[in-house]
Amino acid sequence: MRRPPLAAAGLGLAVVGLALAPDSSSFDLLGHSLGPLVRDVRVFNDFEDAAANDNLVPDPMFPGATGAPLAIWKAAVEWGSALHGDGTGDPTQFDGLGSGEANFDFSWQGLALGPGGLTDNTHSALHADDVGVLAFAEFGQGGWRIRYYENWTWDDGPGAIPAQHYDLQSCAAHELGHALGLGHSSFLTTMSAVQSGGDTSKRSLLGDDRAGVQAIYGVRSVTKPRITSASWDGLQLTIAGTGFAATGNEVWFTRAQPSPSGQVPRVDGVPSSGSGTLLMVTVPPEAGSGDVLVRIPGPGGGATLSNAWPVTLACEPIVSTCPTTANSAGAGAVLSAVTTQSVSANDLALHASGVVPNQFGLVFYGASAASLPVAGGTLCIGAPLYRLAPVQASAQGQLGVTVDLTAPPAGAGTIQPGQTWLFQLWYRDPAGGAGSDFSNALAIPFCP
């Protein structure tokens, strides 16, 4: 059965068009390649279909992305030189994400502020109809742009999709192949000319796709740097791997905020230790969760740029632990955070509701968890405990506390990025029998 197919048409334009009849040939080359610094990829997320943005489950290998951006990011890393992190993130792929095995790796740069021009390396919806074309890639001046017609129902997965939907990840992987310089393959691979509704198979590169990208950029060099792990302590990122230069390494990051260009945040001149196996770098303020890559000095194009490795450069979520207990006013006091955990911003504010009206309480904190019956509730934090100034609840049973990280209680020491502290509220409850009670506790991880 014929389906809306992928084909090539127009000068410098790869589109989805009429299906091609199979023949004995394999991949085809369009005659262009991306320069060694053209690696950025961004998404302007203006997809109108609910199915294009209904995957709201975060994935640790793709930190900070959901919906259409997550699907397109997965499509990009599939062309990478090595597994992206541990290769997980797509339940339909048996061999992991990151299958190109060439001297090429994309640098994920998050969200764009608009569709951009022909050289802005962006994905976006095209709010127009076409009866036979799903999407197309445009090229010019060493860059590219990919558009998706909105008359089709796009689906972000991550697993199987309905037969009447079109897999965004598969189509993105195909169009990114065109951006890399590949034409169509007559084999049933990512670069074949046909994509059917409900088909997710083109998410995963096969041998013909790998042969094509390797023909353009070369088989992955044995000297190409490779990242094998990365960890952030709230201040510095530690990158382990092989093939790093003794000096002069560039560390590339993902930009934290949507940007009008694909300029890569980076730190230059980073030395290595451990015979080129370890890098330590202070994360620049414009960087956020995403991918990190390492570029070593010297000629060699894509062979000087490492694989992409996912890193989380944001505070872990605040977790409510040790549930509250009922008090004389109702179900109990609930403590929550209403601002950020950033040490540099120093704007942490805590709010409690359900406190006994007009009664005094105080917030205290400590580094270790406990679960001790005390008075009318549960003490959730182990000694030593550090107390903030007492506050009085309103007639509605609410109170607020601002935590000044620059002025800790006596003996507490200054809270630092990378530390996690537990906060809890104690308050008076004269009518409750025991005379006082406790809220839930909050485990708050702090970041720069």
C-alpha positions as a Markdown table, in Angstrom:
| # | Residue | x | y | z |
|---|---|---|---|---|
| 1 | Met | 0.0 | 0.0 | 0.0 |
| 2 | Arg | 1.3 | 3.4 | -0.9 |
| 3 | Arg | 1.6 | 6.0 | 1.8 |
| 4 | Pro | 2.6 | 9.6 | 1.9 |
| 5 | Pro | 6.2 | 9.1 | 0.9 |
| 6 | Leu | 9.6 | 10.8 | 1.2 |
| 7 | Ala | 11.3 | 11.9 | -1.9 |
| 8 | Ala | 13.8 | 14.6 | -3.1 |
| 9 | Ala | 12.7 | 17.5 | -5.3 |
| 10 | Gly | 13.9 | 21.0 | -6.1 |
| 11 | Leu | 17.4 | 22.4 | -6.1 |
| 12 | Gly | 18.9 | 22.2 | -2.6 |
| 13 | Leu | 15.6 | 21.0 | -1.2 |
| 14 | Ala | 14.9 | 17.6 | 0.3 |
| 15 | Val | 11.2 | 16.9 | 0.8 |
| 16 | Val | 8.7 | 14.1 | 1.4 |
| 17 | Gly | 7.2 | 13.3 | -2.0 |
| 18 | Leu | 6.3 | 10.4 | -4.3 |
| 19 | Ala | 7.5 | 7.0 | -3.4 |
| 20 | Leu | 10.4 | 5.6 | -5.3 |
| 21 | Ala | 10.4 | 2.2 | -6.9 |
| 22 | Pro | 12.9 | -0.2 | -5.3 |
| 23 | Asp | 16.1 | -0.9 | -7.3 |
| 24 | Ser | 19.5 | -2.5 | -6.7 |
| 25 | Ser | 21.2 | 0.7 | -5.5 |
| 26 | Ser | 21.6 | 1.7 | -1.9 |
| 27 | Phe | 22.3 | 5.2 | -0.4 |
| 28 | Asp | 22.6 | 8.3 | -2.5 |
| 29 | Leu | 24.7 | 11.4 | -1.7 |
| 30 | Leu | 23.3 | 14.9 | -2.3 |
| 31 | Gly | 26.8 | 16.4 | -2.7 |
| 32 | His | 27.0 | 18.6 | 0.4 |
| 33 | Ser | 28.3 | 18.1 | 3.9 |
| 34 | Leu | 28.2 | 20.2 | 7.1 |
| 35 | Gly | 31.3 | 22.0 | 8.2 |
| 36 | Pro | 33.1 | 20.9 | 11.4 |
| 37 | Leu | 31.5 | 23.6 | 13.5 |
| 38 | Val | 27.9 | 23.2 | 12.1 |
| 39 | Arg | 26.6 | 20.8 | 14.7 |
| 40 | Asp | 23.8 | 22.7 | 16.4 |
| 41 | Val | 20.1 | 21.5 | 16.2 |
| 42 | Arg | 17.1 | 23.4 | 17.8 |
| 43 | Val | 13.3 | 23.1 | 17.7 |
| 44 | Phe | 10.7 | 25.8 | 17.4 |
| 45 | Asn | 7.9 | 23.9 | 19.1 |
| 46 | Asp | 4.8 | 25.3 | 17.2 |
| 47 | Phe | 3.3 | 21.8 | 16.5 |
| 48 | Glu | -0.5 | 22.1 | 16.8 |
| 49 | Asp | -1.4 | 18.4 | 17.2 |
| 50 | Ala | -1.9 | 17.3 | 20.8 |
| 51 | Ala | -0.2 | 14.0 | 19.9 |
| 52 | Ala | 3.0 | 15.9 | 19.0 |
| 53 | Asn | 3.4 | 17.0 | 22.6 |
| 54 | Asp | 1.7 | 14.5 | 24.8 |
| 55 | Asn | 4.7 | 12.7 | 26.0 |
| 56 | Leu | 5.4 | 14.5 | 29.3 |
| 57 | Val | 7.5 | 11.8 | 30.9 |
| 58 | Pro | 11.1 | 13.0 | 31.4 |
| 59 | Asp | 13.9 | 10.7 | 30.4 |
| 60 | Pro | 17.2 | 10.8 | 32.3 |
| 61 | Met | 19.1 | 10.5 | 29.0 |
| 62 | Phe | 17.4 | 13.6 | 27.6 |
| 63 | Pro | 17.2 | 16.0 | 30.6 |
| 64 | Gly | 14.9 | 19.0 | 30.3 |
| 65 | Ala | 13.0 | 17.9 | 27.2 |
| 66 | Thr | 9.5 | 16.5 | 26.6 |
| 67 | Gly | 7.1 | 16.3 | 23.7 |
| 68 | Ala | 8.2 | 17.2 | 20.1 |
| 69 | Pro | 11.6 | 18.5 | 21.2 |
| 70 | Leu | 12.4 | 15.2 | 22.9 |
| 71 | Ala | 11.4 | 13.2 | 19.9 |
| 72 | Ile | 13.5 | 15.3 | 17.6 |
| 73 | Trp | 16.5 | 15.3 | 20.0 |
| 74 | Lys | 16.3 | 11.5 | 19.9 |
| 75 | Ala | 16.3 | 11.6 | 16.1 |
| 76 | Ala | 19.4 | 13.7 | 16.1 |
| 77 | Val | 21.5 | 11.6 | 18.5 |
| 78 | Glu | 20.7 | 8.4 | 16.5 |
| 79 | Trp | 23.1 | 9.8 | 13.9 |
| 80 | Gly | 25.8 | 10.1 | 16.5 |
| 81 | Ser | 29.2 | 8.4 | 16.6 |
| 82 | Ala | 28.5 | 6.4 | 19.7 |
| 83 | Leu | 25.7 | 5.5 | 22.1 |
| 84 | His | 24.0 | 8.6 | 23.6 |
| 85 | Gly | 24.7 | 8.1 | 27.3 |
| 86 | Asp | 23.6 | 4.5 | 28.0 |
| 87 | Gly | 21.7 | 4.4 | 24.7 |
| 88 | Thr | 18.2 | 4.2 | 26.4 |
| 89 | Gly | 15.3 | 6.4 | 25.8 |
| 90 | Asp | 13.4 | 4.7 | 22.9 |
| 91 | Pro | 11.5 | 1.5 | 23.6 |
| 92 | Thr | 11.3 | 0.7 | 19.9 |
| 93 | Gln | 15.1 | 0.5 | 19.3 |
| 94 | Phe | 16.9 | -2.8 | 20.0 |
| 95 | Asp | 20.4 | -1.5 | 19.7 |
| 96 | Gly | 20.3 | 1.9 | 21.5 |
| 97 | Leu | 20.3 | 5.5 | 20.4 |
| 98 | Gly | 23.5 | 6.5 | 18.7 |
| 99 | Ser | 24.2 | 4.4 | 15.7 |
| 100 | Gly | 26.1 | 6.4 | 13.1 |
| 101 | Glu | 29.6 | 5.3 | 13.9 |
| 102 | Ala | 30.9 | 8.2 | 11.8 |
| 103 | Asn | 32.9 | 11.3 | 12.5 |
| 104 | Phe | 29.7 | 13.2 | 13.1 |
| 105 | Asp | 27.8 | 14.2 | 16.2 |
| 106 | Phe | 25.0 | 16.8 | 16.6 |
| 107 | Ser | 25.0 | 19.3 | 19.5 |
| 108 | Trp | 21.5 | 19.7 | 21.0 |
| 109 | Gln | 20.8 | 23.4 | 21.6 |
| 110 | Gly | 17.3 | 23.2 | 22.8 |
| 111 | Leu | 14.5 | 25.5 | 21.8 |
| 112 | Ala | 14.5 | 28.2 | 19.1 |
| 113 | Leu | 12.6 | 31.5 | 19.2 |
| 114 | Gly | 11.2 | 31.0 | 15.7 |
| 115 | Pro | 11.5 | 28.9 | 12.5 |
| 116 | Gly | 14.6 | 30.8 | 11.5 |
| 117 | Gly | 16.2 | 31.0 | 8.1 |
| 118 | Leu | 17.7 | 28.4 | 5.8 |
| 119 | Thr | 20.9 | 28.2 | 7.7 |
| 120 | Asp | 19.6 | 28.3 | 11.3 |
| 121 | Asn | 19.5 | 24.5 | 11.8 |
| 122 | Thr | 16.0 | 24.4 | 13.2 |
| 123 | His | 12.9 | 22.2 | 13.1 |
| 124 | Ser | 9.4 | 23.7 | 13.1 |
| 125 | Ala | 5.9 | 23.1 | 11.9 |
| 126 | Leu | 4.8 | 24.6 | 8.6 |
| 127 | His | 1.2 | 25.8 | 8.9 |
| 128 | Ala | 0.2 | 24.7 | 5.4 |
| 129 | Asp | -1.1 | 21.6 | 3.7 |
| 130 | Asp | 0.4 | 19.2 | 1.2 |
| 131 | Val | -1.3 | 16.1 | -0.1 |
| 132 | Gly | 1.9 | 14.1 | -0.6 |
| 133 | Val | 4.6 | 15.7 | 1.3 |
| 134 | Leu | 5.2 | 15.1 | 5.1 |
| 135 | Ala | 8.2 | 17.3 | 5.6 |
| 136 | Phe | 11.2 | 18.8 | 3.9 |
| 137 | Ala | 14.8 | 20.0 | 4.5 |
| 138 | Glu | 16.2 | 23.1 | 3.0 |
| 139 | Phe | 19.9 | 23.8 | 2.6 |
| 140 | Gly | 22.0 | 26.9 | 2.1 |
| 141 | Gln | 25.4 | 28.4 | 3.0 |
| 142 | Gly | 26.4 | 25.3 | 5.0 |
| 143 | Gly | 23.3 | 25.1 | 7.2 |
| 144 | Trp | 19.8 | 23.7 | 7.0 |
| 145 | Arg | 16.2 | 24.1 | 8.1 |
| 146 | Ile | 13.5 | 21.4 | 8.5 |
| 147 | Arg | 9.7 | 22.0 | 8.2 |
| 148 | Tyr | 6.8 | 19.6 | 8.9 |
| 149 | Tyr | 3.4 | 20.2 | 7.2 |
| 150 | Glu | 0.6 | 20.5 | 9.8 |
| 151 | Asn | -2.1 | 18.8 | 7.8 |
| 152 | Trp | -0.6 | 15.5 | 9.0 |
| 153 | Thr | -1.2 | 14.2 | 12.5 |
| 154 | Trp | 2.3 | 14.2 | 14.1 |
| 155 | Asp | 3.0 | 11.9 | 17.1 |
| 156 | Asp | 5.9 | 12.2 | 19.5 |
| 157 | Gly | 5.7 | 8.6 | 20.7 |
| 158 | Pro | 7.7 | 7.4 | 22.6 |
| 159 | Gly | 6.4 | 3.9 | 21.9 |
| 160 | Ala | 4.0 | 2.6 | 19.2 |
| 161 | Ile | 1.7 | 5.1 | 17.6 |
| 162 | Pro | -1.8 | 4.8 | 15.9 |
| 163 | Ala | -1.9 | 3.9 | 12.3 |
| 164 | Gln | -3.4 | 7.3 | 11.3 |
| 165 | His | -0.5 | 9.2 | 13.0 |
| 166 | Tyr | 2.9 | 10.0 | 11.6 |
| 167 | Asp | 6.0 | 9.4 | 13.7 |
| 168 | Leu | 7.8 | 12.7 | 14.3 |
| 169 | Gln | 11.0 | 11.0 | 15.4 |
| 170 | Ser | 11.2 | 8.8 | 12.3 |
| 171 | Cys | 10.5 | 11.8 | 10.0 |
| 172 | Ala | 13.0 | 14.0 | 11.9 |
| 173 | Ala | 15.7 | 11.3 | 11.6 |
| 174 | His | 15.1 | 11.0 | 7.8 |
| 175 | Glu | 15.2 | 14.8 | 7.3 |
| 176 | Leu | 18.3 | 15.1 | 9.4 |
| 177 | Gly | 19.9 | 12.6 | 7.1 |
| 178 | His | 19.2 | 15.0 | 4.2 |
| 179 | Ala | 20.7 | 17.8 | 6.2 |
| 180 | Leu | 23.9 | 15.7 | 6.7 |
| 181 | Gly | 24.1 | 15.2 | 2.9 |
| 182 | Leu | 22.3 | 11.9 | 2.3 |
| 183 | Gly | 19.8 | 11.3 | -0.5 |
| 184 | His | 17.4 | 8.4 | -0.5 |
| 185 | Ser | 18.1 | 4.8 | -0.1 |
| 186 | Ser | 16.2 | 2.2 | -2.1 |
| 187 | Phe | 16.5 | -0.1 | 0.9 |
| 188 | Leu | 13.9 | 0.0 | 3.7 |
| 189 | Thr | 16.0 | 2.1 | 6.1 |
| 190 | Thr | 15.8 | 5.5 | 7.7 |
| 191 | Met | 16.6 | 7.1 | 4.4 |
| 192 | Ser | 14.1 | 5.2 | 2.3 |
| 193 | Ala | 11.7 | 7.4 | 0.4 |
| 194 | Val | 8.4 | 6.2 | 2.1 |
| 195 | Gln | 7.1 | 6.7 | 5.6 |
| 196 | Ser | 3.7 | 5.1 | 6.4 |
| 197 | Gly | 1.3 | 6.1 | 9.1 |
| 198 | Gly | 2.0 | 4.3 | 12.4 |
| 199 | Asp | 5.5 | 3.3 | 11.3 |
| 200 | Thr | 8.2 | 3.9 | 13.9 |
| 201 | Ser | 10.9 | 1.8 | 12.2 |
| 202 | Lys | 12.8 | 4.7 | 10.7 |
| 203 | Arg | 13.9 | 5.9 | 14.1 |
| 204 | Ser | 16.7 | 3.4 | 14.0 |
| 205 | Leu | 19.6 | 3.6 | 11.5 |
| 206 | Leu | 20.4 | 0.4 | 9.6 |
| 207 | Gly | 23.6 | -0.6 | 7.8 |
| 208 | Asp | 22.8 | 1.4 | 4.6 |
| 209 | Asp | 22.2 | 4.6 | 6.6 |
| 210 | Arg | 25.5 | 4.1 | 8.5 |
| 211 | Ala | 27.4 | 3.5 | 5.3 |
| 212 | Gly | 26.0 | 6.7 | 3.9 |
| 213 | Val | 27.0 | 9.0 | 6.8 |
| 214 | Gln | 30.4 | 7.3 | 7.0 |
| 215 | Ala | 30.9 | 7.9 | 3.2 |
| 216 | Ile | 30.5 | 11.6 | 3.9 |
| 217 | Tyr | 32.2 | 12.1 | 7.2 |
| 218 | Gly | 34.4 | 9.1 | 7.5 |
| 219 | Val | 34.3 | 6.0 | 9.7 |
| 220 | Arg | 34.6 | 7.0 | 13.4 |
| 221 | Ser | 38.3 | 7.6 | 13.9 |
| 222 | Val | 40.2 | 5.7 | 16.6 |
| 223 | Thr | 41.6 | 9.1 | 17.7 |
| 224 | Lys | 38.2 | 10.7 | 18.0 |
| 225 | Pro | 37.7 | 11.8 | 21.7 |
| 226 | Arg | 35.0 | 9.8 | 23.5 |
| 227 | Ile | 33.0 | 10.7 | 26.6 |
| 228 | Thr | 32.1 | 7.7 | 28.9 |
| 229 | Ser | 30.6 | 9.6 | 31.8 |
| 230 | Ala | 29.8 | 13.1 | 33.2 |
| 231 | Ser | 28.8 | 14.2 | 36.6 |
| 232 | Trp | 28.0 | 17.6 | 38.1 |
| 233 | Asp | 28.4 | 18.5 | 41.8 |
| 234 | Gly | 26.6 | 21.8 | 41.6 |
| 235 | Leu | 29.8 | 23.7 | 40.7 |
| 236 | Gln | 32.0 | 21.7 | 38.4 |
| 237 | Leu | 31.3 | 19.2 | 35.7 |
| 238 | Thr | 33.7 | 16.2 | 35.7 |
| 239 | Ile | 34.0 | 14.5 | 32.3 |
| 240 | Ala | 35.6 | 11.1 | 32.0 |
| 241 | Gly | 36.6 | 9.5 | 28.7 |
| 242 | Thr | 39.5 | 8.9 | 26.3 |
| 243 | Gly | 41.4 | 10.9 | 23.7 |
| 244 | Phe | 41.2 | 14.3 | 25.4 |
| 245 | Ala | 44.1 | 16.6 | 24.6 |
| 246 | Ala | 46.6 | 17.6 | 27.3 |
| 247 | Thr | 45.6 | 21.2 | 26.9 |
| 248 | Gly | 43.3 | 23.3 | 24.8 |
| 249 | Asn | 40.1 | 21.3 | 25.0 |
| 250 | Glu | 36.8 | 22.9 | 24.2 |
| 251 | Val | 33.8 | 21.8 | 26.2 |
| 252 | Trp | 30.5 | 22.4 | 24.5 |
| 253 | Phe | 27.2 | 22.7 | 26.4 |
| 254 | Thr | 23.5 | 23.0 | 25.6 |
| 255 | Arg | 22.1 | 26.6 | 26.0 |
| 256 | Ala | 19.7 | 26.8 | 28.9 |
| 257 | Gln | 17.2 | 29.3 | 27.4 |
| 258 | Pro | 15.6 | 29.5 | 23.9 |
| 259 | Ser | 17.9 | 31.5 | 21.6 |
| 260 | Pro | 17.7 | 33.3 | 18.3 |
| 261 | Ser | 20.8 | 31.5 | 17.1 |
| 262 | Gly | 22.4 | 28.1 | 17.5 |
| 263 | Gln | 25.6 | 29.5 | 19.1 |
| 264 | Val | 27.0 | 26.8 | 21.4 |
| 265 | Pro | 28.0 | 27.8 | 25.0 |
| 266 | Arg | 31.5 | 26.5 | 25.5 |
| 267 | Val | 34.5 | 26.8 | 27.7 |
| 268 | Asp | 37.9 | 26.9 | 25.9 |
| 269 | Gly | 41.4 | 25.9 | 27.0 |
| 270 | Val | 40.4 | 23.2 | 29.4 |
| 271 | Pro | 43.4 | 21.0 | 30.4 |
| 272 | Ser | 43.0 | 17.2 | 31.0 |
| 273 | Ser | 44.4 | 14.9 | 33.6 |
| 274 | Gly | 44.9 | 11.2 | 33.8 |
| 275 | Ser | 46.7 | 10.9 | 30.5 |
| 276 | Gly | 43.8 | 12.5 | 28.6 |
| 277 | Thr | 41.0 | 10.7 | 30.4 |
| 278 | Leu | 39.6 | 13.4 | 32.7 |
| 279 | Leu | 38.3 | 17.0 | 32.4 |
| 280 | Met | 37.0 | 19.3 | 35.1 |
| 281 | Val | 35.3 | 22.5 | 34.1 |
| 282 | Thr | 33.1 | 25.2 | 35.7 |
| 283 | Val | 29.8 | 25.3 | 33.9 |
| 284 | Pro | 29.1 | 28.7 | 32.2 |
| 285 | Pro | 26.0 | 30.6 | 33.4 |
| 286 | Glu | 24.3 | 30.3 | 30.0 |
| 287 | Ala | 24.5 | 26.5 | 29.9 |
| 288 | Gly | 21.7 | 24.2 | 31.0 |
| 289 | Ser | 20.7 | 20.6 | 31.1 |
| 290 | Gly | 21.3 | 18.8 | 27.7 |
| 291 | Asp | 24.4 | 17.4 | 26.0 |
| 292 | Val | 28.0 | 18.0 | 26.6 |
| 293 | Leu | 30.7 | 17.4 | 23.9 |
| 294 | Val | 34.5 | 17.8 | 23.9 |
| 295 | Arg | 36.5 | 19.2 | 20.9 |
| 296 | Ile | 40.2 | 18.7 | 20.9 |
| 297 | Pro | 42.6 | 21.1 | 19.0 |
| 298 | Gly | 44.0 | 20.4 | 15.6 |
| 299 | Pro | 42.7 | 19.5 | 12.1 |
| 300 | Gly | 40.5 | 16.6 | 11.5 |
| 301 | Gly | 36.9 | 18.0 | 11.3 |
| 302 | Gly | 34.4 | 15.7 | 13.0 |
| 303 | Ala | 37.2 | 13.4 | 14.2 |
| 304 | Thr | 38.2 | 16.2 | 16.7 |
| 305 | Leu | 34.7 | 16.3 | 18.3 |
| 306 | Ser | 33.5 | 13.7 | 20.8 |
| 307 | Asn | 30.2 | 12.0 | 21.1 |
| 308 | Ala | 27.4 | 13.8 | 22.8 |
| 309 | Trp | 26.8 | 12.9 | 26.4 |
| 310 | Pro | 23.7 | 13.9 | 28.4 |
| 311 | Val | 24.1 | 16.0 | 31.6 |
| 312 | Thr | 21.7 | 17.4 | 34.1 |
| 313 | Leu | 22.8 | 20.9 | 35.1 |
| 314 | Ala | 19.8 | 21.9 | 37.2 |
| 315 | Cys | 18.6 | 21.5 | 40.7 |
| 316 | Glu | 17.0 | 18.2 | 41.4 |
| 317 | Pro | 13.3 | 18.5 | 42.3 |
| 318 | Ile | 12.2 | 19.4 | 45.9 |
| 319 | Val | 10.7 | 16.3 | 47.5 |
| 320 | Ser | 8.1 | 16.3 | 50.3 |
| 321 | Thr | 8.9 | 13.7 | 52.8 |
| 322 | Cys | 7.5 | 12.5 | 56.1 |
| 323 | Pro | 3.8 | 13.4 | 55.8 |
| 324 | Thr | 2.1 | 15.9 | 58.1 |
| 325 | Thr | -0.3 | 14.9 | 60.9 |
| 326 | Ala | -3.8 | 16.2 | 61.6 |
| 327 | Asn | -4.0 | 19.1 | 64.1 |
| 328 | Ser | -6.9 | 20.8 | 66.0 |
| 329 | Ala | -7.6 | 23.0 | 63.0 |
| 330 | Gly | -7.8 | 20.3 | 60.4 |
| 331 | Ala | -5.8 | 17.9 | 58.2 |
| 332 | Gly | -2.4 | 19.4 | 59.2 |
| 333 | Ala | 0.2 | 21.9 | 58.2 |
| 334 | Val | 1.7 | 21.6 | 54.7 |
| 335 | Leu | 5.1 | 23.2 | 54.0 |
| 336 | Ser | 6.1 | 24.0 | 50.4 |
| 337 | Ala | 8.8 | 26.1 | 48.6 |
| 338 | Val | 7.6 | 29.0 | 46.5 |
| 339 | Thr | 10.8 | 30.1 | 44.8 |
| 340 | Thr | 14.1 | 28.6 | 43.7 |
| 341 | Gln | 16.9 | 26.6 | 45.2 |
| 342 | Ser | 19.6 | 28.7 | 43.6 |
| 343 | Val | 22.4 | 29.7 | 46.1 |
| 344 | Ser | 23.4 | 32.6 | 43.9 |
| 345 | Ala | 19.8 | 33.9 | 43.6 |
| 346 | Asn | 19.3 | 33.5 | 47.4 |
| 347 | Asp | 15.6 | 33.8 | 47.1 |
| 348 | Leu | 14.3 | 30.7 | 48.8 |
| 349 | Ala | 10.9 | 31.3 | 50.4 |
| 350 | Leu | 8.8 | 28.7 | 52.2 |
| 351 | His | 5.1 | 28.8 | 52.7 |
| 352 | Ala | 2.9 | 26.8 | 55.1 |
| 353 | Ser | -0.9 | 26.3 | 55.1 |
| 354 | Gly | -3.1 | 24.4 | 57.5 |
| 355 | Val | -1.3 | 25.8 | 60.5 |
| 356 | Val | -3.4 | 26.4 | 63.6 |
| 357 | Pro | -4.6 | 30.1 | 63.2 |
| 358 | Asn | -2.7 | 32.8 | 65.0 |
| 359 | Gln | -0.2 | 30.4 | 66.6 |
| 360 | Phe | 3.6 | 30.8 | 66.5 |
| 361 | Gly | 5.9 | 28.4 | 64.7 |
| 362 | Leu | 9.4 | 28.1 | 63.5 |
| 363 | Val | 11.2 | 26.5 | 60.6 |
| 364 | Phe | 14.2 | 24.4 | 61.3 |
| 365 | Tyr | 16.5 | 22.4 | 59.1 |
| 366 | Gly | 19.2 | 19.7 | 59.1 |
| 367 | Ala | 21.2 | 17.4 | 56.9 |
| 368 | Ser | 19.9 | 14.0 | 57.9 |
| 369 | Ala | 16.4 | 12.4 | 57.9 |
| 370 | Ala | 14.7 | 11.0 | 61.0 |
| 371 | Ser | 11.2 | 9.8 | 62.0 |
| 372 | Leu | 10.6 | 10.4 | 65.7 |
| 373 | Pro | 7.2 | 10.8 | 67.4 |
| 374 | Val | 7.4 | 14.1 | 69.1 |
| 375 | Ala | 4.4 | 16.0 | 70.7 |
| 376 | Gly | 1.5 | 15.7 | 68.3 |
| 377 | Gly | 3.4 | 14.9 | 65.2 |
| 378 | Thr | 6.6 | 13.5 | 63.7 |
| 379 | Leu | 10.1 | 15.0 | 63.9 |
| 380 | Cys | 11.5 | 14.3 | 60.4 |
| 381 | Ile | 15.0 | 15.7 | 60.7 |
| 382 | Gly | 17.9 | 14.3 | 62.7 |
| 383 | Ala | 20.3 | 16.3 | 64.9 |
| 384 | Pro | 21.9 | 18.8 | 64.6 |
| 385 | Leu | 19.0 | 21.1 | 63.9 |
| 386 | Tyr | 19.3 | 24.7 | 63.0 |
| 387 | Arg | 16.3 | 27.1 | 63.7 |
| 388 | Leu | 15.1 | 30.1 | 61.9 |
| 389 | Ala | 13.3 | 33.0 | 63.6 |
| 390 | Pro | 9.8 | 32.3 | 64.9 |
| 391 | Val | 6.8 | 33.5 | 62.9 |
| 392 | Gln | 3.1 | 33.8 | 63.6 |
| 393 | Ala | 0.4 | 32.2 | 61.4 |
| 394 | Ser | -2.4 | 34.3 | 60.1 |
| 395 | Ala | -6.0 | 34.0 | 61.0 |
| 396 | Gln | -6.3 | 31.8 | 57.9 |
| 397 | Gly | -3.6 | 29.4 | 59.2 |
| 398 | Gln | -0.9 | 30.5 | 56.8 |
| 399 | Leu | 2.7 | 31.7 | 57.3 |
| 400 | Gly | 5.7 | 32.4 | 55.2 |
| 401 | Val | 9.5 | 32.3 | 55.8 |
| 402 | Thr | 12.3 | 33.7 | 53.8 |
| 403 | Val | 15.5 | 31.8 | 54.1 |
| 404 | Asp | 18.6 | 34.1 | 53.8 |
| 405 | Leu | 21.4 | 31.7 | 52.8 |
| 406 | Thr | 24.0 | 34.4 | 53.5 |
| 407 | Ala | 23.0 | 34.6 | 57.2 |
| 408 | Pro | 22.7 | 31.1 | 58.5 |
| 409 | Pro | 21.9 | 30.4 | 62.2 |
| 410 | Ala | 24.7 | 30.1 | 64.6 |
| 411 | Gly | 26.8 | 27.0 | 64.0 |
| 412 | Ala | 25.0 | 26.0 | 60.8 |
| 413 | Gly | 27.6 | 27.0 | 58.2 |
| 414 | Thr | 26.7 | 28.4 | 54.8 |
| 415 | Ile | 24.5 | 26.2 | 52.5 |
| 416 | Gln | 26.5 | 25.3 | 49.4 |
| 417 | Pro | 25.5 | 24.2 | 45.8 |
| 418 | Gly | 25.3 | 20.4 | 45.6 |
| 419 | Gln | 24.1 | 20.0 | 49.2 |
| 420 | Thr | 20.6 | 18.8 | 50.2 |
| 421 | Trp | 19.0 | 20.0 | 53.4 |
| 422 | Leu | 15.7 | 19.0 | 55.0 |
| 423 | Phe | 13.3 | 21.7 | 56.2 |
| 424 | Gln | 10.3 | 21.3 | 58.5 |
| 425 | Leu | 7.9 | 23.5 | 60.5 |
| 426 | Trp | 7.1 | 23.1 | 64.2 |
| 427 | Tyr | 4.1 | 25.1 | 65.5 |
| 428 | Arg | 2.0 | 25.5 | 68.6 |
| 429 | Asp | -1.3 | 23.7 | 68.9 |
| 430 | Pro | -2.8 | 24.4 | 72.4 |
| 431 | Ala | -6.1 | 22.7 | 71.6 |
| 432 | Gly | -4.4 | 19.6 | 70.1 |
| 433 | Gly | -3.7 | 17.8 | 73.3 |
| 434 | Ala | 0.1 | 17.5 | 72.9 |
| 435 | Gly | 0.5 | 21.3 | 72.7 |
| 436 | Ser | 2.4 | 21.4 | 69.4 |
| 437 | Asp | 2.7 | 19.7 | 66.0 |
| 438 | Phe | 4.9 | 19.4 | 62.9 |
| 439 | Ser | 4.4 | 19.9 | 59.2 |
| 440 | Asn | 5.7 | 17.6 | 56.5 |
| 441 | Ala | 9.4 | 18.0 | 55.7 |
| 442 | Leu | 11.0 | 19.2 | 52.4 |
| 443 | Ala | 14.2 | 17.7 | 51.0 |
| 444 | Ile | 15.7 | 20.7 | 49.1 |
| 445 | Pro | 18.7 | 20.1 | 46.8 |
| 446 | Phe | 20.6 | 23.4 | 46.3 |
| 447 | Cys | 22.3 | 24.4 | 43.1 |
| 448 | Pro | 24.5 | 27.4 | 42.0 |
